[in-house]
Amino acid sequence: MLIPIENVLGKDEVAHFRQRLDGADWQDGLNTAGTLARAAKRNLQLEDGSPLAVALGNHILRRLGSHPAFISAALPHRIYPPKFNCYRNGGTYGLHVDSALMAVGGTDITIRSDLSATLFLSEPDEYEGGELQIEGPFGIQSVKLAAGDMVLYPSSSLHQVTPVTRGERLASFFWIQSMVQGEEDRTLLYDLDQAIQALTRSCADDPELVRLTRVYHNLLRRWAVT
């Protein structure tokens, strides 16, 4: 399931990120590419663990920690420290799949990648190309969101970033280990939670909402691993 999440960062926050990233010390993305990815990856990245990457990444993590739509969709257990990339001058990342297990540098933590996230930091009209294309059961979906918006999708999906032929595409990307590993289970819980939230807004005094909420939490109790 592909889930767009709006307003992870506000416009002022995006402007602050862009100011910090302007003139950043971008490194060749091949420095972090695996054997297969080396033939497909042509972009720039901030060095993992650099002061700028850590500061901006921590800001994103703080925002996600209080973002109800993200929590509902991801049910996060662990989040890989956000990374940052830049595509320009034909930069692209061909069809690939994310690694299943990812070690967090400088720690003894390994994260299972259940969900992948791309947080857009450039407005769609600032660049041409650069669509995130994700293969799913109903074909290929192309994603190009407003700056500050994010998309979540299964890490098991084949995906790619099409060549950027004009302008510059800036983004943050990272992975989430969910408390609910199964994609179908997680999707069911998300749909149920969204229905509960909608009903709460329209008929909060309906006693059946309590029963519906009980179903949600009992399913979560059954499937969640912490």
Summary of the structure (lengths in Angstrom):
residues: 226
radius of gyration: 18.3
end to end distance: 22.2
largest distance: 57.9
contacts: 682
relative contact order: 0.19
helix: 35%
strand: 33%
